[in-house]
Amino acid sequence: MSHEGFLGPWGLPIVIVIGVGIILIALLLFVCFLTPGCIGYECFKKKNKEDKSVSLRTESQAKDNLKLNDISYRSWRLGSLYENDNNGTISENGESHMDSFNSTNAQCKNVEYSSTLNLIYPDKQKNDENVKEFPTELTMSLQYLPPCDIIPGKLIIGIEALCGLPPKQYNGTLEPYVALNIMKQSWSHKKRQKLHSFRTRSIRHTASPIYKETFVIANTKPQETKEWILDITAYDHDRYANHTELCSLKVSLKDMKKIFYSPEIHLFNYKMKSSYQEFGNILLALSYLPTAERLTINIMKLRDIKFIPSVLSLNKFNPYVRVLMLNGKTGKKMKKKKTKFLRAIAQPEFNEILTFDLAVTQLDTVQFLVVLCSKVFPEGLSIADASDSEDSVSSFKKPADIFIGKVALGKSVRGSTERLHWFSVLQNPRKLVTVWHTLK
């Protein structure tokens, strides 16, 4: 009676319809939050993801803050090199082995008990020539002048410019030059014969030299040049050691027939291939005494020395090691010392210690250049008559020096192994750090 009085005769059906509608709407919302693809389900899922990501982010930030506050940059940089080894070895790896500050302290304590450190390398780790590539481009010109009356045909080769040479191994300016060899390929014997050899001048203080030099080959016939190969190599003139081969290129004239059809100058741009020459390995042991401000370099032994073609035979190979102390900013020589030379030995062992007075303030700027040399005695001069001192002027037949390979040590040298050795010596004073280096 109350429904009929309030809404009239339709009161009861209206109340029933409203109740059923509310129940249906509640069921639809419930199903929407449980069914994938619906709006409610997706919104609820996204909100859960955001809450989880926020919680994970806060946890990671807490861990990062703990690492940054507990570990300084210097200890993290060199502490990651220590292995958990009782022998106190240092391993150069691309990954960091530090899981916590406590584990790093435990590893460093193991190292402190050792008096020597050995830098070791895993077999699967390749040489450090995964370094930054420096693409070098060569601009070269070719011109053929056909024979006319009495004048024979001429082939004119022009070395115009180089661009983008790689930097020096140690601090110093490049002094590049280009060597051009014209080789004849003998397909029957699979050998190459050198026909002509040229060289440009050296240009100082530049990595993109401009030469504009031409070389003329007279009495040239187009049919003869089909077997010719231009062997072009860029070198860095080093006044302290052997000249460094920077990059090389081989061009076959068989693929350049168009230069013989017109007497015009044809310009070519080539990308040269980087060169990584190696001349063997040398074992060096370094130690620094901060109280005495003295650095000792122990020249121990060498192996797999490639002295040919610098030295013609083993009988003429008289090796010794020269160590130069250089100013890393100017590249000038500060001090020089050397070992005694040995007579005709392929795997020399020196075991000589060279000492240098080195202040703590010079550690960041000084560099050491270790050079493997060989004495060449002229005919008529015996080994007994030859003085081992470089200041000796007792004879005009003084033995000459041939540079075979070198390695640079210091804070800002190019090689990663050399830098690692230097940092290990500074981080472990009064300890002998032993490393095998590659002569280049």
C-alpha positions in Angstrom: 0.0 0.0 0.0 2.9 2.3 0.7 4.4 1.8 -2.9 1.0 2.4 -4.4 0.5 5.6 -2.3 4.0 7.0 -3.2 4.3 6.1 -6.9 0.8 5.2 -7.8 -0.2 1.8 -9.3 3.3 1.5 -11.1 5.4 1.8 -7.9 6.2 -1.9 -7.4 7.3 -2.6 -11.0 9.6 0.5 -11.0 11.3 -0.6 -7.7 11.8 -4.1 -9.1 13.3 -2.7 -12.3 15.7 -0.4 -10.5 16.9 -3.2 -8.2 17.5 -5.5 -11.1 19.4 -2.7 -13.0 21.7 -2.1 -10.0 22.5 -5.8 -9.7 23.2 -6.1 -13.5 25.5 -3.1 -13.4 27.4 -4.6 -10.4 27.8 -7.9 -12.3 29.1 -6.1 -15.4 31.7 -4.2 -13.4 32.8 -7.3 -11.7 33.2 -9.2 -15.0 35.0 -6.2 -16.6 37.7 -6.2 -13.9 38.2 -9.9 -14.3 38.1 -10.2 -18.1 41.4 -9.4 -20.1 40.9 -6.7 -22.7 38.3 -4.7 -20.8 39.0 -1.1 -19.7 38.8 -1.9 -16.0 41.1 -4.9 -16.2 43.7 -2.9 -18.2 43.6 0.1 -15.8 43.9 -2.2 -12.8 46.9 -4.1 -14.4 48.7 -0.8 -15.3 48.3 0.5 -11.8 49.9 -2.7 -10.3 52.8 -2.4 -12.7 53.5 1.2 -11.8 53.5 0.3 -8.1 56.0 -2.5 -8.6 58.3 -0.4 -10.8 58.3 2.4 -8.2 59.2 -0.1 -5.5 62.0 -1.7 -7.6 63.3 1.8 -8.5 63.6 2.8 -4.9 65.4 -0.4 -4.0 67.9 0.0 -6.9 68.5 3.6 -5.9 69.2 2.5 -2.4 71.7 -0.1 -3.7 73.4 2.4 -6.0 73.7 5.0 -3.3 75.3 2.4 -1.0 77.9 1.6 -3.7 78.7 5.2 -4.5 79.0 6.2 -0.9 81.1 3.3 0.2 83.5 2.9 -2.7 85.6 5.8 -4.2 86.2 6.0 -7.9 89.8 5.1 -7.7 89.3 2.0 -5.6 86.4 0.9 -7.9 88.5 1.5 -11.0 91.5 -0.6 -9.9 89.8 -2.7 -7.3 87.8 -4.5 -10.0 91.1 -5.8 -11.5 91.9 -8.0 -8.5 91.1 -11.6 -8.5 90.4 -13.7 -5.5 93.7 -15.3 -5.6 96.3 -16.0 -2.9 99.2 -15.3 -5.2 98.2 -11.7 -5.6 97.6 -11.7 -9.3 95.9 -9.0 -11.3 93.6 -9.8 -14.2 92.6 -7.4 -16.8 88.9 -8.1 -17.7 86.2 -6.1 -19.3 83.8 -6.9 -16.5 83.8 -5.8 -12.9 84.1 -8.6 -10.3 83.0 -6.4 -7.3 79.8 -7.6 -5.8 80.1 -5.8 -2.5 82.4 -3.5 -0.6 83.3 -6.3 1.8 84.4 -8.7 -1.0 86.6 -6.0 -2.5 88.3 -5.4 0.9 88.9 -9.1 1.2 90.5 -9.4 -2.2 92.7 -6.3 -1.6 93.9 -7.8 1.7 95.1 -10.9 -0.1 97.1 -8.8 -2.5 98.8 -6.9 0.3 100.6 -10.0 1.6 102.4 -10.5 -1.8 105.6 -8.7 -2.7 105.1 -9.1 -6.5 102.2 -8.8 -8.8 101.7 -10.5 -12.1 99.4 -9.2 -14.8 97.7 -12.2 -16.4 95.3 -12.5 -19.3 92.6 -15.1 -20.1 93.2 -17.1 -23.2 89.8 -16.1 -24.6 90.6 -12.4 -24.3 92.0 -11.1 -27.6 94.6 -8.4 -28.0 93.6 -4.9 -27.3 93.2 -3.9 -30.9 89.5 -3.6 -30.3 90.4 0.0 -29.8 88.8 2.9 -31.6 89.3 2.6 -35.3 90.7 5.6 -37.2 89.6 5.4 -40.8 92.4 6.8 -43.0 91.7 8.1 -46.5 94.3 8.4 -49.3 93.9 10.8 -52.2 96.0 9.6 -55.1 96.3 10.8 -58.8 97.3 8.7 -61.8 98.2 10.0 -65.3 99.5 8.2 -68.3 101.3 10.2 -71.1 101.5 8.1 -74.3 104.7 8.0 -76.3 105.2 10.7 -78.8 108.0 10.7 -81.4 111.2 10.2 -79.4 109.5 10.7 -76.0 108.6 7.3 -74.4 105.4 6.7 -72.4 105.3 7.9 -68.8 103.2 6.9 -65.9 102.8 9.6 -63.3 101.7 8.7 -59.8 100.8 11.4 -57.4 100.4 11.1 -53.6 98.1 14.1 -52.9 97.1 13.8 -49.2 96.2 11.6 -46.3 93.3 12.2 -43.8 92.6 10.7 -40.4 95.8 9.0 -39.4 95.8 7.1 -36.0 97.6 8.8 -33.1 101.0 8.0 -31.8 101.5 5.2 -29.2 102.8 7.8 -26.7 102.3 11.5 -26.3 103.9 13.3 -29.2 103.1 14.6 -32.6 103.0 12.5 -35.7 105.5 13.0 -38.5 104.0 10.9 -41.3 105.4 10.0 -44.7 104.2 7.6 -47.4 106.3 4.8 -49.0 105.3 3.7 -52.5 106.5 0.4 -53.9 105.6 -0.8 -57.4 105.5 -4.6 -57.4 105.2 -7.0 -60.3 103.0 -10.0 -59.7 104.4 -13.1 -61.3 101.4 -15.4 -61.6 103.6 -18.4 -62.7 105.7 -18.4 -59.6 103.3 -16.6 -57.3 106.0 -14.1 -56.2 106.2 -10.4 -56.3 109.2 -8.5 -57.7 109.9 -4.9 -56.6 110.4 -2.7 -59.7 110.4 0.8 -58.2 110.5 2.4 -54.8 109.6 5.9 -53.8 109.0 7.9 -50.6 107.4 11.2 -49.8 108.8 13.8 -47.4 107.9 13.8 -43.7 105.4 16.4 -42.5 105.5 17.2 -38.8 102.7 18.0 -36.3 99.7 16.8 -38.4 97.4 13.7 -38.7 96.2 14.9 -42.1 99.2 15.7 -44.2 99.1 17.3 -47.7 102.0 16.1 -49.9 101.2 16.9 -53.6 104.2 14.9 -54.7 104.5 13.1 -58.0 106.7 10.2 -59.1 107.4 9.5 -62.8 108.1 6.1 -64.3 109.5 6.3 -67.8 109.4 3.8 -70.6 106.0 2.5 -69.5 103.8 0.5 -71.8 100.1 -0.1 -71.0 100.4 -3.9 -71.6 103.2 -4.2 -69.1 101.3 -2.5 -66.3 98.6 -5.2 -66.1 100.8 -7.1 -63.6 101.7 -4.1 -61.6 100.5 -3.5 -58.0 100.9 -0.3 -56.1 101.9 -1.1 -52.5 101.3 2.1 -50.5 102.2 2.3 -46.8 102.0 5.3 -44.4 104.6 5.5 -41.7 105.2 7.7 -38.7 108.8 8.9 -38.5 110.0 8.2 -34.9 113.3 9.7 -34.0 113.7 7.6 -30.8 112.7 4.2 -32.1 111.6 2.2 -35.2 109.2 3.9 -37.6 105.6 2.9 -37.0 103.6 1.5 -39.8 100.2 3.2 -39.6 98.1 1.9 -42.5 98.6 0.3 -45.9 96.9 -0.1 -49.3 97.4 -2.3 -52.4 96.0 -1.2 -55.7 96.2 -3.2 -58.9 96.7 -1.3 -62.2 94.8 -4.1 -64.0 91.6 -2.5 -62.7 92.5 1.0 -63.9 92.4 0.6 -67.7 90.7 4.0 -68.2 93.8 5.9 -67.2 95.6 4.7 -70.4 92.8 5.9 -72.7 93.1 9.6 -72.0 96.0 11.7 -70.9 94.0 13.4 -68.2 94.7 13.4 -64.4 92.5 10.9 -62.7 91.9 11.3 -58.9 91.1 8.4 -56.7 90.1 8.2 -53.0 90.9 5.0 -51.1 90.2 4.0 -47.5 93.4 2.5 -46.2 93.6 -0.6 -43.9 95.0 -0.1 -40.4 98.3 -1.9 -39.6 99.2 -3.6 -36.4 102.7 -4.9 -36.6 104.1 -6.9 -33.8 107.8 -7.8 -33.3 107.7 -10.2 -30.3 107.1 -10.0 -26.6 109.2 -8.5 -23.7 108.8 -9.2 -20.0 109.1 -6.1 -17.9 108.9 -5.7 -14.1 108.4 -2.2 -12.6 108.5 -1.0 -9.0 108.1 2.5 -7.6 109.5 3.6 -4.2 107.7 6.8 -3.1 110.0 7.6 -0.2 113.1 7.4 -2.3 111.2 8.8 -5.4 112.8 6.1 -7.6 111.4 3.9 -10.3 113.1 0.6 -11.1 112.6 -1.1 -14.5 113.7 -4.8 -14.7 114.4 -5.9 -18.3 113.9 -9.6 -17.8 113.6 -11.5 -21.1 112.2 -11.6 -24.7 110.5 -14.2 -26.8 109.3 -14.7 -30.4 111.4 -11.8 -31.6 110.9 -11.0 -35.3 114.2 -9.4 -36.1 114.0 -10.2 -39.9 114.1 -8.3 -42.2 115.6 -5.5 -40.0 118.5 -7.9 -39.3 119.5 -10.2 -42.1 120.5 -13.2 -40.0 120.8 -14.5 -36.5 124.6 -14.1 -36.5 124.2 -10.4 -37.0 121.5 -10.0 -34.3 123.1 -8.5 -31.2 120.1 -7.4 -29.1 120.0 -4.9 -26.2 117.2 -2.8 -24.7 117.2 1.0 -24.5 114.9 2.8 -22.1 114.0 6.5 -22.7 112.4 8.8 -20.1 110.2 11.3 -22.0 108.3 14.4 -21.1 104.7 13.4 -21.8 103.7 17.0 -22.6 106.5 18.0 -25.0 107.7 14.5 -26.1 111.3 15.5 -25.3 113.9 13.1 -24.0 114.8 13.6 -20.3 117.0 10.5 -19.5 118.3 7.5 -21.3 119.7 4.2 -20.1 120.3 0.8 -21.7 121.3 -2.8 -21.0 124.4 -4.7 -22.3 124.1 -6.2 -25.7 124.1 -10.0 -26.2 125.7 -11.8 -29.1 123.6 -13.7 -31.7 120.8 -15.1 -29.5 117.2 -15.5 -30.6 115.6 -15.6 -27.1 117.7 -13.1 -25.0 117.5 -12.9 -21.2 118.9 -9.8 -19.7 117.7 -9.6 -16.1 119.1 -6.1 -15.7 117.7 -3.4 -13.5 117.6 0.2 -14.7 116.7 2.9 -12.1 115.3 6.4 -12.7 114.9 9.2 -10.2 111.2 10.1 -10.5 109.4 12.6 -8.3 105.8 12.0 -7.3 104.7 15.1 -9.2 106.1 13.6 -12.4 104.1 10.4 -12.3 101.1 11.8 -14.3 103.2 13.4 -17.1 106.3 11.2 -17.6 106.4 8.4 -20.1 108.9 5.6 -20.7 109.8 4.2 -24.1 111.3 0.7 -24.1 113.1 0.0 -27.4 114.6 -3.3 -28.6 117.7 -2.5 -30.6 120.4 -4.5 -32.3 124.0 -3.5 -32.8 125.5 -3.9 -36.3 129.2 -4.1 -36.4 130.9 -3.0 -39.6 133.5 -5.1 -41.3 136.9 -4.9 -39.7 135.6 -4.1 -36.2 135.6 -6.9 -33.7 133.2 -7.2 -30.7 136.2 -6.8 -28.3 137.1 -3.5 -29.9 133.5 -2.1 -29.7 132.7 -0.1 -26.7 129.3 -0.5 -25.0 129.2 3.1 -24.0 127.2 5.5 -26.2 129.6 8.3 -25.4 132.6 6.5 -26.8 134.2 8.2 -29.8 137.4 6.0 -29.8 136.7 4.7 -33.3 135.1 6.1 -36.4 133.8 2.6 -37.1 131.2 2.9 -34.3 128.6 0.1 -34.5 125.2 1.3 -35.8 121.9 0.7 -34.0 118.9 -0.9 -35.6 115.5 -0.4 -34.0 113.3 -3.5 -34.0 110.3 -2.8 -31.8 109.1 -0.6 -28.9 106.5 -0.3 -26.1 105.5 2.8 -24.2 104.5 3.0 -20.6 102.7 5.8 -18.9 99.4 7.3 -17.8 98.3 8.6 -21.2 99.8 6.1 -23.6 97.5 4.5 -26.2 97.7 0.8 -25.3 95.4 -0.4 -22.6 97.8 -3.0 -21.3 100.5 -0.4 -20.9 98.2 1.9 -19.1 97.1 -0.9 -16.8 100.7 -1.8 -16.0 101.5 1.8 -15.1 98.4 2.2 -12.8 99.1 -1.1 -11.1 102.6 0.1 -10.2 101.3 3.3 -8.8 98.6 1.6 -6.8 101.0 -1.0 -5.4 104.1 1.0 -4.2 107.3 -1.0 -3.3 106.0 -4.0 -5.2 107.4 -5.5 -8.4 104.6 -5.7 -11.0 105.5 -8.0 -13.9 103.8 -7.9 -17.3 104.4 -9.3 -20.8 104.2 -6.6 -23.4 104.0 -6.7 -27.2 106.7 -4.9 -29.1 105.2 -2.7 -31.9 
